[in-house]
Amino acid sequence: MGKLKILYFHQHFSTPAGKTGTRSYELAKAAHRKGHEVLVVCGSYNGACTGLNSEFKKGSRRGWVDGLEVMEFHMPYSNNQSFFDRTLIFLKFSFSATMVALKERYDLVFCTSTPLTIALPGIFSKWIRRKPFVFEVRDLWPELPKAMKVITNPLVLGLMSALEFIAYRSADACIALAPGIADGIERRRGKKEEIHLVPNGCDLKLFNSSIGDRWCPKELASKGFIAIFTGAHGVANGLDAVLDTGVELKRRNRMDITLAFIGQGKLKPTLMERAKREGLQNCIFLDPVPKEKLARLMNEVDLGLMILANVPAFYRGTSPNKFFDYIASGLPVLNNYSGWLADLISENDCGFVVEPDNPIMFADELERIADNRTILKVKGENARALAKRNFDRNLLSDDWIAVLENVNSLMKKSC
């Protein structure tokens, strides 16, 4: 396979120096190590770090970061913004990205959601320039926002559904991060061919408890048993379920069990205000930290929390980064919703599964674990073994690169 020039679109791209997911950085780096050239096109995401520090000129800047060429548009985005503001930024970015796709020299275009509008440069590249297009789907849109009632306008939902249909049908291949996402793509695409499952992976080198490197913020330094949630604090995360459990633990006088939240999101101020109002001193909120620091913190806590809102569309259709960070760290996981991750936890004995919206059961399980910490050792070892066996990021990166190389090869043969 010859060298490819890959045009990689991800609006929320970040290097490990940022405080958000790094899947795109790791995949692009893997392609670079294989000898391919990569141009990453992104926006300015709150909590991310693109690695560029030059001044923006005419709304963008461009440079090299760890062997990758990066083009960043000055379009600041945050989950705390209003729906209208976020939509406007999505549309502005997709327009600018499409202009790049129509002008740059490259062999293949790769787009990774969300937002769904990220597919537009790939669609136009396919239609106008006849370039191979691979579309990666991290969440099913508009199914998820519709199920959560975040978007209810029938016109908006109709437009999003049409874009989803066109994107899946235009792509030469689609990559899904979870089994339910693959099923959703197949329903709209109308065929199974060229739908590939490449879930989020584990950074086994960074998240490695055997190294023994530790970091603990002062807010957690004197706490007993610590269960940690990392990631976004939004509607989809359903974090009121954890606060409900905090209320139940307080009622039982189990203040030795601490529920720690690390991240940001639109609902974080509301959650913090509730915790303060209800005197939940067992609920600690912390700012997001870079991955390197987060990995060291994982060595100080006892349990990772996998929490989502009780929406059936989530059950098989999500692939949260936090789960893979937890198991890579050898950290047992407590999950509060059914689906493929709950099945993985049960089948591999690497954690615990409780019912959604059941704070009594949630608190019961936390009490049982805190009073019998010896069970955590085996489950933690099983978690790390699962990470090595099924979710090694290096192996999954090879699968991802193989999809791109195969699509490019098939396109060349058909020309």
Contacts in CASP RR format, 6 or more apart in sequence:
PFRMAT RR
TARGET T0000
AUTHOR 0000-0000-0000
METHOD contacts of the structure
MODEL  1
MGKLKILYFHQHFSTPAGKTGTRSYELAKAAHRKGHEVLVVCGSYNGACT
GLNSEFKKGSRRGWVDGLEVMEFHMPYSNNQSFFDRTLIFLKFSFSATMV
ALKERYDLVFCTSTPLTIALPGIFSKWIRRKPFVFEVRDLWPELPKAMKV
ITNPLVLGLMSALEFIAYRSADACIALAPGIADGIERRRGKKEEIHLVPN
GCDLKLFNSSIGDRWCPKELASKGFIAIFTGAHGVANGLDAVLDTGVELK
RRNRMDITLAFIGQGKLKPTLMERAKREGLQNCIFLDPVPKEKLARLMNE
VDLGLMILANVPAFYRGTSPNKFFDYIASGLPVLNNYSGWLADLISENDC
GFVVEPDNPIMFADELERIADNRTILKVKGENARALAKRNFDRNLLSDDW
IAVLENVNSLMKKSC
1 405 0 8 1.000
1 409 0 8 1.000
3 35 0 8 1.000
3 36 0 8 1.000
3 37 0 8 1.000
4 31 0 8 1.000
4 36 0 8 1.000
4 37 0 8 1.000
4 107 0 8 1.000
4 108 0 8 1.000
4 404 0 8 1.000
4 405 0 8 1.000
4 408 0 8 1.000
5 36 0 8 1.000
5 37 0 8 1.000
5 39 0 8 1.000
5 105 0 8 1.000
5 106 0 8 1.000
5 107 0 8 1.000
5 108 0 8 1.000
6 28 0 8 1.000
6 31 0 8 1.000
6 36 0 8 1.000
6 37 0 8 1.000
6 38 0 8 1.000
6 39 0 8 1.000
6 106 0 8 1.000
6 107 0 8 1.000
6 108 0 8 1.000
6 109 0 8 1.000
6 110 0 8 1.000
6 404 0 8 1.000
7 39 0 8 1.000
7 41 0 8 1.000
7 100 0 8 1.000
7 101 0 8 1.000
7 104 0 8 1.000
7 106 0 8 1.000
7 108 0 8 1.000
7 109 0 8 1.000
7 110 0 8 1.000
7 121 0 8 1.000
7 125 0 8 1.000
8 24 0 8 1.000
8 28 0 8 1.000
8 38 0 8 1.000
8 39 0 8 1.000
8 40 0 8 1.000
8 41 0 8 1.000
8 110 0 8 1.000
8 112 0 8 1.000
9 40 0 8 1.000
9 41 0 8 1.000
9 42 0 8 1.000
9 97 0 8 1.000
9 101 0 8 1.000
9 109 0 8 1.000
9 110 0 8 1.000
9 111 0 8 1.000
9 112 0 8 1.000
9 118 0 8 1.000
9 121 0 8 1.000
9 122 0 8 1.000
10 24 0 8 1.000
10 40 0 8 1.000
10 41 0 8 1.000
10 42 0 8 1.000
10 111 0 8 1.000
10 112 0 8 1.000
10 118 0 8 1.000
11 42 0 8 1.000
11 43 0 8 1.000
11 45 0 8 1.000
11 77 0 8 1.000
11 90 0 8 1.000
11 93 0 8 1.000
11 97 0 8 1.000
11 115 0 8 1.000
11 118 0 8 1.000
12 20 0 8 1.000
12 42 0 8 1.000
12 43 0 8 1.000
12 45 0 8 1.000
12 48 0 8 1.000
12 77 0 8 1.000
13 24 0 8 1.000
13 25 0 8 1.000
13 40 0 8 1.000
13 42 0 8 1.000
13 43 0 8 1.000
13 45 0 8 1.000
13 48 0 8 1.000
13 50 0 8 1.000
13 70 0 8 1.000
14 20 0 8 1.000
14 21 0 8 1.000
14 22 0 8 1.000
14 24 0 8 1.000
14 25 0 8 1.000
14 45 0 8 1.000
14 47 0 8 1.000
14 48 0 8 1.000
14 49 0 8 1.000
14 50 0 8 1.000
15 22 0 8 1.000
15 25 0 8 1.000
15 49 0 8 1.000
15 50 0 8 1.000
15 51 0 8 1.000
15 65 0 8 1.000
15 66 0 8 1.000
16 22 0 8 1.000
16 25 0 8 1.000
16 206 0 8 1.000
16 290 0 8 1.000
16 291 0 8 1.000
16 292 0 8 1.000
17 49 0 8 1.000
17 51 0 8 1.000
17 290 0 8 1.000
18 47 0 8 1.000
18 48 0 8 1.000
18 49 0 8 1.000
18 290 0 8 1.000
18 291 0 8 1.000
19 47 0 8 1.000
19 48 0 8 1.000
19 49 0 8 1.000
19 263 0 8 1.000
19 264 0 8 1.000
19 288 0 8 1.000
19 289 0 8 1.000
19 290 0 8 1.000
19 291 0 8 1.000
20 45 0 8 1.000
20 47 0 8 1.000
20 48 0 8 1.000
20 288 0 8 1.000
21 291 0 8 1.000
21 321 0 8 1.000
22 203 0 8 1.000
22 291 0 8 1.000
23 112 0 8 1.000
23 200 0 8 1.000
23 201 0 8 1.000
23 321 0 8 1.000
24 40 0 8 1.000
24 112 0 8 1.000
25 66 0 8 1.000
25 68 0 8 1.000
26 203 0 8 1.000
26 393 0 8 1.000
26 397 0 8 1.000
27 397 0 8 1.000
27 400 0 8 1.000
27 401 0 8 1.000
28 38 0 8 1.000
28 40 0 8 1.000
28 68 0 8 1.000
29 66 0 8 1.000
29 67 0 8 1.000
29 68 0 8 1.000
30 394 0 8 1.000
30 397 0 8 1.000
30 398 0 8 1.000
30 400 0 8 1.000
30 401 0 8 1.000
31 38 0 8 1.000
31 397 0 8 1.000
31 401 0 8 1.000
31 404 0 8 1.000
32 38 0 8 1.000
32 67 0 8 1.000
32 68 0 8 1.000
34 401 0 8 1.000
36 401 0 8 1.000
37 69 0 8 1.000
38 68 0 8 1.000
38 69 0 8 1.000
39 68 0 8 1.000
39 69 0 8 1.000
39 70 0 8 1.000
39 71 0 8 1.000
39 104 0 8 1.000
39 106 0 8 1.000
40 68 0 8 1.000
40 69 0 8 1.000
40 70 0 8 1.000
40 71 0 8 1.000
41 71 0 8 1.000
41 73 0 8 1.000
41 97 0 8 1.000
41 100 0 8 1.000
41 121 0 8 1.000
42 48 0 8 1.000
42 50 0 8 1.000
42 70 0 8 1.000
42 71 0 8 1.000
42 72 0 8 1.000
42 73 0 8 1.000
43 50 0 8 1.000
43 72 0 8 1.000
43 73 0 8 1.000
43 74 0 8 1.000
43 75 0 8 1.000
43 77 0 8 1.000
43 93 0 8 1.000
44 50 0 8 1.000
44 72 0 8 1.000
44 73 0 8 1.000
44 74 0 8 1.000
44 75 0 8 1.000
44 76 0 8 1.000
44 77 0 8 1.000
45 76 0 8 1.000
45 77 0 8 1.000
45 78 0 8 1.000
46 76 0 8 1.000
46 77 0 8 1.000
46 78 0 8 1.000
46 79 0 8 1.000
46 80 0 8 1.000
46 264 0 8 1.000
47 264 0 8 1.000
47 288 0 8 1.000
50 65 0 8 1.000
50 70 0 8 1.000
50 72 0 8 1.000
51 65 0 8 1.000
51 70 0 8 1.000
52 61 0 8 1.000
52 62 0 8 1.000
52 63 0 8 1.000
52 65 0 8 1.000
52 70 0 8 1.000
52 72 0 8 1.000
54 61 0 8 1.000
54 63 0 8 1.000
55 61 0 8 1.000
56 72 0 8 1.000
56 74 0 8 1.000
59 73 0 8 1.000
59 74 0 8 1.000
60 71 0 8 1.000
60 72 0 8 1.000
60 73 0 8 1.000
60 74 0 8 1.000
60 96 0 8 1.000
61 71 0 8 1.000
61 72 0 8 1.000
61 74 0 8 1.000
62 69 0 8 1.000
62 70 0 8 1.000
62 71 0 8 1.000
62 72 0 8 1.000
63 69 0 8 1.000
63 70 0 8 1.000
63 71 0 8 1.000
64 70 0 8 1.000
71 100 0 8 1.000
73 93 0 8 1.000
73 96 0 8 1.000
73 97 0 8 1.000
75 89 0 8 1.000
75 92 0 8 1.000
75 93 0 8 1.000
75 96 0 8 1.000
76 89 0 8 1.000
77 86 0 8 1.000
77 89 0 8 1.000
79 232 0 8 1.000
79 234 0 8 1.000
79 264 0 8 1.000
79 265 0 8 1.000
79 266 0 8 1.000
80 264 0 8 1.000
80 265 0 8 1.000
80 266 0 8 1.000
81 89 0 8 1.000
83 150 0 8 1.000
83 151 0 8 1.000
90 115 0 8 1.000
90 117 0 8 1.000
91 117 0 8 1.000
93 117 0 8 1.000
93 118 0 8 1.000
94 117 0 8 1.000
94 118 0 8 1.000
94 120 0 8 1.000
94 121 0 8 1.000
95 120 0 8 1.000
97 118 0 8 1.000
97 120 0 8 1.000
97 121 0 8 1.000
98 120 0 8 1.000
98 121 0 8 1.000
98 122 0 8 1.000
98 124 0 8 1.000
100 121 0 8 1.000
101 109 0 8 1.000
101 121 0 8 1.000
101 122 0 8 1.000
101 124 0 8 1.000
101 125 0 8 1.000
101 129 0 8 1.000
101 131 0 8 1.000
102 124 0 8 1.000
102 125 0 8 1.000
102 128 0 8 1.000
102 129 0 8 1.000
106 131 0 8 1.000
107 131 0 8 1.000
107 132 0 8 1.000
107 408 0 8 1.000
108 131 0 8 1.000
108 132 0 8 1.000
108 133 0 8 1.000
108 134 0 8 1.000
108 404 0 8 1.000
108 407 0 8 1.000
108 408 0 8 1.000
109 121 0 8 1.000
109 122 0 8 1.000
109 125 0 8 1.000
109 126 0 8 1.000
109 131 0 8 1.000
109 132 0 8 1.000
109 133 0 8 1.000
109 134 0 8 1.000
110 133 0 8 1.000
110 134 0 8 1.000
110 135 0 8 1.000
110 136 0 8 1.000
110 404 0 8 1.000
111 118 0 8 1.000
111 119 0 8 1.000
111 121 0 8 1.000
111 122 0 8 1.000
111 133 0 8 1.000
111 134 0 8 1.000
111 135 0 8 1.000
111 136 0 8 1.000
112 118 0 8 1.000
112 135 0 8 1.000
112 136 0 8 1.000
112 138 0 8 1.000
113 119 0 8 1.000
113 135 0 8 1.000
113 136 0 8 1.000
113 137 0 8 1.000
113 138 0 8 1.000
113 139 0 8 1.000
113 141 0 8 1.000
114 138 0 8 1.000
114 139 0 8 1.000
114 141 0 8 1.000
115 141 0 8 1.000
116 141 0 8 1.000
116 142 0 8 1.000
116 160 0 8 1.000
116 163 0 8 1.000
116 164 0 8 1.000
116 167 0 8 1.000
117 163 0 8 1.000
119 135 0 8 1.000
119 163 0 8 1.000
119 166 0 8 1.000
119 167 0 8 1.000
119 170 0 8 1.000
119 171 0 8 1.000
120 163 0 8 1.000
122 131 0 8 1.000
122 133 0 8 1.000
122 135 0 8 1.000
122 170 0 8 1.000
122 171 0 8 1.000
123 133 0 8 1.000
123 166 0 8 1.000
123 167 0 8 1.000
123 170 0 8 1.000
125 131 0 8 1.000
125 133 0 8 1.000
126 132 0 8 1.000
126 133 0 8 1.000
126 170 0 8 1.000
126 171 0 8 1.000
126 172 0 8 1.000
127 170 0 8 1.000
132 172 0 8 1.000
132 407 0 8 1.000
132 408 0 8 1.000
132 410 0 8 1.000
132 411 0 8 1.000
133 170 0 8 1.000
133 171 0 8 1.000
133 172 0 8 1.000
134 171 0 8 1.000
134 172 0 8 1.000
134 173 0 8 1.000
134 174 0 8 1.000
134 175 0 8 1.000
134 403 0 8 1.000
134 404 0 8 1.000
134 407 0 8 1.000
135 167 0 8 1.000
135 168 0 8 1.000
135 170 0 8 1.000
135 171 0 8 1.000
135 173 0 8 1.000
135 174 0 8 1.000
135 175 0 8 1.000
136 174 0 8 1.000
136 175 0 8 1.000
136 176 0 8 1.000
136 177 0 8 1.000
136 198 0 8 1.000
137 174 0 8 1.000
137 175 0 8 1.000
137 176 0 8 1.000
137 177 0 8 1.000
137 181 0 8 1.000
137 185 0 8 1.000
138 177 0 8 1.000
138 181 0 8 1.000
138 319 0 8 1.000
139 181 0 8 1.000
139 317 0 8 1.000
139 318 0 8 1.000
140 180 0 8 1.000
140 181 0 8 1.000
140 184 0 8 1.000
140 185 0 8 1.000
140 313 0 8 1.000
140 317 0 8 1.000
141 160 0 8 1.000
141 164 0 8 1.000
142 151 0 8 1.000
142 156 0 8 1.000
142 157 0 8 1.000
142 158 0 8 1.000
142 160 0 8 1.000
142 161 0 8 1.000
142 164 0 8 1.000
143 184 0 8 1.000
143 313 0 8 1.000
144 236 0 8 1.000
144 311 0 8 1.000
144 313 0 8 1.000
144 314 0 8 1.000
145 151 0 8 1.000
146 152 0 8 1.000
146 157 0 8 1.000
147 311 0 8 1.000
147 312 0 8 1.000
147 313 0 8 1.000
148 235 0 8 1.000
148 236 0 8 1.000
148 309 0 8 1.000
148 311 0 8 1.000
148 313 0 8 1.000
150 235 0 8 1.000
151 157 0 8 1.000
151 160 0 8 1.000
164 188 0 8 1.000
165 188 0 8 1.000
168 174 0 8 1.000
168 185 0 8 1.000
168 188 0 8 1.000
168 189 0 8 1.000
169 188 0 8 1.000
169 189 0 8 1.000
171 194 0 8 1.000
172 194 0 8 1.000
172 407 0 8 1.000
172 410 0 8 1.000
172 411 0 8 1.000
173 194 0 8 1.000
173 195 0 8 1.000
173 196 0 8 1.000
173 403 0 8 1.000
173 406 0 8 1.000
173 407 0 8 1.000
174 185 0 8 1.000
174 189 0 8 1.000
174 194 0 8 1.000
174 195 0 8 1.000
174 196 0 8 1.000
175 196 0 8 1.000
175 197 0 8 1.000
175 198 0 8 1.000
175 400 0 8 1.000
175 403 0 8 1.000
176 182 0 8 1.000
176 185 0 8 1.000
176 195 0 8 1.000
176 196 0 8 1.000
176 197 0 8 1.000
176 198 0 8 1.000
177 197 0 8 1.000
177 198 0 8 1.000
177 199 0 8 1.000
177 200 0 8 1.000
177 318 0 8 1.000
177 319 0 8 1.000
178 197 0 8 1.000
178 199 0 8 1.000
178 316 0 8 1.000
178 317 0 8 1.000
178 318 0 8 1.000
178 319 0 8 1.000
178 340 0 8 1.000
179 197 0 8 1.000
179 316 0 8 1.000
179 317 0 8 1.000
179 340 0 8 1.000
180 316 0 8 1.000
180 317 0 8 1.000
180 340 0 8 1.000
181 316 0 8 1.000
181 317 0 8 1.000
181 319 0 8 1.000
182 195 0 8 1.000
182 196 0 8 1.000
182 197 0 8 1.000
183 316 0 8 1.000
185 195 0 8 1.000
186 192 0 8 1.000
186 195 0 8 1.000
189 195 0 8 1.000
194 407 0 8 1.000
196 399 0 8 1.000
196 403 0 8 1.000
198 396 0 8 1.000
198 399 0 8 1.000
198 400 0 8 1.000
198 403 0 8 1.000
199 319 0 8 1.000
199 324 0 8 1.000
199 391 0 8 1.000
199 396 0 8 1.000
200 319 0 8 1.000
200 320 0 8 1.000
200 321 0 8 1.000
200 323 0 8 1.000
200 324 0 8 1.000
200 391 0 8 1.000
201 324 0 8 1.000
201 391 0 8 1.000
201 392 0 8 1.000
201 393 0 8 1.000
201 396 0 8 1.000
202 324 0 8 1.000
202 325 0 8 1.000
202 327 0 8 1.000
202 328 0 8 1.000
202 387 0 8 1.000
202 388 0 8 1.000
202 391 0 8 1.000
202 392 0 8 1.000
202 393 0 8 1.000
203 291 0 8 1.000
203 295 0 8 1.000
203 325 0 8 1.000
203 328 0 8 1.000
203 393 0 8 1.000
204 328 0 8 1.000
204 387 0 8 1.000
204 388 0 8 1.000
204 392 0 8 1.000
204 393 0 8 1.000
206 291 0 8 1.000
206 292 0 8 1.000
206 295 0 8 1.000
206 328 0 8 1.000
207 295 0 8 1.000
207 298 0 8 1.000
207 325 0 8 1.000
207 328 0 8 1.000
207 329 0 8 1.000
207 330 0 8 1.000
208 295 0 8 1.000
208 328 0 8 1.000
208 329 0 8 1.000
209 298 0 8 1.000
209 299 0 8 1.000
209 329 0 8 1.000
209 330 0 8 1.000
209 331 0 8 1.000
209 384 0 8 1.000
212 299 0 8 1.000
213 295 0 8 1.000
213 296 0 8 1.000
213 299 0 8 1.000
214 296 0 8 1.000
214 297 0 8 1.000
214 299 0 8 1.000
214 300 0 8 1.000
215 293 0 8 1.000
215 296 0 8 1.000
215 297 0 8 1.000
215 300 0 8 1.000
216 297 0 8 1.000
216 300 0 8 1.000
217 286 0 8 1.000
217 297 0 8 1.000
219 260 0 8 1.000
219 284 0 8 1.000
219 286 0 8 1.000
220 226 0 8 1.000
220 258 0 8 1.000
220 260 0 8 1.000
220 284 0 8 1.000
220 286 0 8 1.000
220 300 0 8 1.000
220 301 0 8 1.000
223 256 0 8 1.000
223 258 0 8 1.000
223 260 0 8 1.000
223 284 0 8 1.000
224 256 0 8 1.000
224 257 0 8 1.000
224 258 0 8 1.000
225 256 0 8 1.000
225 257 0 8 1.000
225 258 0 8 1.000
225 302 0 8 1.000
225 303 0 8 1.000
225 366 0 8 1.000
225 369 0 8 1.000
225 370 0 8 1.000
225 373 0 8 1.000
226 258 0 8 1.000
226 260 0 8 1.000
226 300 0 8 1.000
226 301 0 8 1.000
226 302 0 8 1.000
226 303 0 8 1.000
227 257 0 8 1.000
227 258 0 8 1.000
227 259 0 8 1.000
227 260 0 8 1.000
227 301 0 8 1.000
227 302 0 8 1.000
227 303 0 8 1.000
227 304 0 8 1.000
227 305 0 8 1.000
227 334 0 8 1.000
227 366 0 8 1.000
228 260 0 8 1.000
228 261 0 8 1.000
228 262 0 8 1.000
228 297 0 8 1.000
228 298 0 8 1.000
228 301 0 8 1.000
228 303 0 8 1.000
228 304 0 8 1.000
228 305 0 8 1.000
229 239 0 8 1.000
229 242 0 8 1.000
229 259 0 8 1.000
229 260 0 8 1.000
229 261 0 8 1.000
229 262 0 8 1.000
229 304 0 8 1.000
229 305 0 8 1.000
229 307 0 8 1.000
229 322 0 8 1.000
230 262 0 8 1.000
230 263 0 8 1.000
230 294 0 8 1.000
230 322 0 8 1.000
230 325 0 8 1.000
231 237 0 8 1.000
231 262 0 8 1.000
231 263 0 8 1.000
231 264 0 8 1.000
231 288 0 8 1.000
231 321 0 8 1.000
231 322 0 8 1.000
232 263 0 8 1.000
232 264 0 8 1.000
232 265 0 8 1.000
233 239 0 8 1.000
233 261 0 8 1.000
233 263 0 8 1.000
233 264 0 8 1.000
233 265 0 8 1.000
233 266 0 8 1.000
233 267 0 8 1.000
233 268 0 8 1.000
233 271 0 8 1.000
234 265 0 8 1.000
234 266 0 8 1.000
234 267 0 8 1.000
234 268 0 8 1.000
235 266 0 8 1.000
235 267 0 8 1.000
235 309 0 8 1.000
236 308 0 8 1.000
236 309 0 8 1.000
236 311 0 8 1.000
236 314 0 8 1.000
237 267 0 8 1.000
237 307 0 8 1.000
237 308 0 8 1.000
237 309 0 8 1.000
238 307 0 8 1.000
238 308 0 8 1.000
238 309 0 8 1.000
238 310 0 8 1.000
239 261 0 8 1.000
239 267 0 8 1.000
239 271 0 8 1.000
239 307 0 8 1.000
240 271 0 8 1.000
240 274 0 8 1.000
241 307 0 8 1.000
241 310 0 8 1.000
241 336 0 8 1.000
241 356 0 8 1.000
241 357 0 8 1.000
241 359 0 8 1.000
241 362 0 8 1.000
242 259 0 8 1.000
242 261 0 8 1.000
242 283 0 8 1.000
242 305 0 8 1.000
242 307 0 8 1.000
242 362 0 8 1.000
243 259 0 8 1.000
243 271 0 8 1.000
243 274 0 8 1.000
243 275 0 8 1.000
243 278 0 8 1.000
243 280 0 8 1.000
243 283 0 8 1.000
244 359 0 8 1.000
244 362 0 8 1.000
245 259 0 8 1.000
245 359 0 8 1.000
245 362 0 8 1.000
245 363 0 8 1.000
245 366 0 8 1.000
246 259 0 8 1.000
246 280 0 8 1.000
246 282 0 8 1.000
246 283 0 8 1.000
246 359 0 8 1.000
246 363 0 8 1.000
247 278 0 8 1.000
247 280 0 8 1.000
247 359 0 8 1.000
248 359 0 8 1.000
248 360 0 8 1.000
248 362 0 8 1.000
248 363 0 8 1.000
249 255 0 8 1.000
249 257 0 8 1.000
249 259 0 8 1.000
249 282 0 8 1.000
249 363 0 8 1.000
249 366 0 8 1.000
249 367 0 8 1.000
250 278 0 8 1.000
250 279 0 8 1.000
250 280 0 8 1.000
250 282 0 8 1.000
252 363 0 8 1.000
252 367 0 8 1.000
254 282 0 8 1.000
254 363 0 8 1.000
254 366 0 8 1.000
254 367 0 8 1.000
254 370 0 8 1.000
255 281 0 8 1.000
255 282 0 8 1.000
256 370 0 8 1.000
257 282 0 8 1.000
257 366 0 8 1.000
257 367 0 8 1.000
257 370 0 8 1.000
258 282 0 8 1.000
258 283 0 8 1.000
258 284 0 8 1.000
259 282 0 8 1.000
259 283 0 8 1.000
259 284 0 8 1.000
259 305 0 8 1.000
260 284 0 8 1.000
260 286 0 8 1.000
260 301 0 8 1.000
261 268 0 8 1.000
261 271 0 8 1.000
261 283 0 8 1.000
261 284 0 8 1.000
261 285 0 8 1.000
261 286 0 8 1.000
262 286 0 8 1.000
262 287 0 8 1.000
262 288 0 8 1.000
262 289 0 8 1.000
262 294 0 8 1.000
262 297 0 8 1.000
263 286 0 8 1.000
263 287 0 8 1.000
263 288 0 8 1.000
264 287 0 8 1.000
264 288 0 8 1.000
268 285 0 8 1.000
271 285 0 8 1.000
272 285 0 8 1.000
274 280 0 8 1.000
275 283 0 8 1.000
275 285 0 8 1.000
289 297 0 8 1.000
291 325 0 8 1.000
294 325 0 8 1.000
295 325 0 8 1.000
295 329 0 8 1.000
298 325 0 8 1.000
298 326 0 8 1.000
298 329 0 8 1.000
298 330 0 8 1.000
298 331 0 8 1.000
299 329 0 8 1.000
301 331 0 8 1.000
302 331 0 8 1.000
302 332 0 8 1.000
302 369 0 8 1.000
302 370 0 8 1.000
302 373 0 8 1.000
302 376 0 8 1.000
303 331 0 8 1.000
303 332 0 8 1.000
303 333 0 8 1.000
303 334 0 8 1.000
303 366 0 8 1.000
303 369 0 8 1.000
303 376 0 8 1.000
304 322 0 8 1.000
304 326 0 8 1.000
304 331 0 8 1.000
304 332 0 8 1.000
304 333 0 8 1.000
304 334 0 8 1.000
305 333 0 8 1.000
305 334 0 8 1.000
305 336 0 8 1.000
306 320 0 8 1.000
306 322 0 8 1.000
306 323 0 8 1.000
306 326 0 8 1.000
306 333 0 8 1.000
306 334 0 8 1.000
306 335 0 8 1.000
306 336 0 8 1.000
306 337 0 8 1.000
306 341 0 8 1.000
307 336 0 8 1.000
307 337 0 8 1.000
308 314 0 8 1.000
308 318 0 8 1.000
308 320 0 8 1.000
308 336 0 8 1.000
308 337 0 8 1.000
310 337 0 8 1.000
310 356 0 8 1.000
310 357 0 8 1.000
314 337 0 8 1.000
315 337 0 8 1.000
315 338 0 8 1.000
315 339 0 8 1.000
315 340 0 8 1.000
316 339 0 8 1.000
316 340 0 8 1.000
317 340 0 8 1.000
318 341 0 8 1.000
320 341 0 8 1.000
323 333 0 8 1.000
323 341 0 8 1.000
324 387 0 8 1.000
324 391 0 8 1.000
326 332 0 8 1.000
326 333 0 8 1.000
326 383 0 8 1.000
327 333 0 8 1.000
327 350 0 8 1.000
327 383 0 8 1.000
327 384 0 8 1.000
327 386 0 8 1.000
327 387 0 8 1.000
327 391 0 8 1.000
328 384 0 8 1.000
328 387 0 8 1.000
328 391 0 8 1.000
329 383 0 8 1.000
329 384 0 8 1.000
330 380 0 8 1.000
330 381 0 8 1.000
330 383 0 8 1.000
330 384 0 8 1.000
330 387 0 8 1.000
331 380 0 8 1.000
331 383 0 8 1.000
332 350 0 8 1.000
332 351 0 8 1.000
332 352 0 8 1.000
332 376 0 8 1.000
332 379 0 8 1.000
332 380 0 8 1.000
332 383 0 8 1.000
333 345 0 8 1.000
333 350 0 8 1.000
333 351 0 8 1.000
333 352 0 8 1.000
333 383 0 8 1.000
334 351 0 8 1.000
334 352 0 8 1.000
334 353 0 8 1.000
334 354 0 8 1.000
334 365 0 8 1.000
334 366 0 8 1.000
334 369 0 8 1.000
335 341 0 8 1.000
335 342 0 8 1.000
335 345 0 8 1.000
335 351 0 8 1.000
335 352 0 8 1.000
335 353 0 8 1.000
335 354 0 8 1.000
336 353 0 8 1.000
336 354 0 8 1.000
336 355 0 8 1.000
336 356 0 8 1.000
336 362 0 8 1.000
337 356 0 8 1.000
338 353 0 8 1.000
338 356 0 8 1.000
342 353 0 8 1.000
344 350 0 8 1.000
344 386 0 8 1.000
345 351 0 8 1.000
345 352 0 8 1.000
345 353 0 8 1.000
346 353 0 8 1.000
348 382 0 8 1.000
348 383 0 8 1.000
348 385 0 8 1.000
348 386 0 8 1.000
349 378 0 8 1.000
349 379 0 8 1.000
349 382 0 8 1.000
350 379 0 8 1.000
350 380 0 8 1.000
350 382 0 8 1.000
350 383 0 8 1.000
350 386 0 8 1.000
351 379 0 8 1.000
351 380 0 8 1.000
351 382 0 8 1.000
351 383 0 8 1.000
352 365 0 8 1.000
352 369 0 8 1.000
352 379 0 8 1.000
354 361 0 8 1.000
354 362 0 8 1.000
354 365 0 8 1.000
355 361 0 8 1.000
369 375 0 8 1.000
369 376 0 8 1.000
END
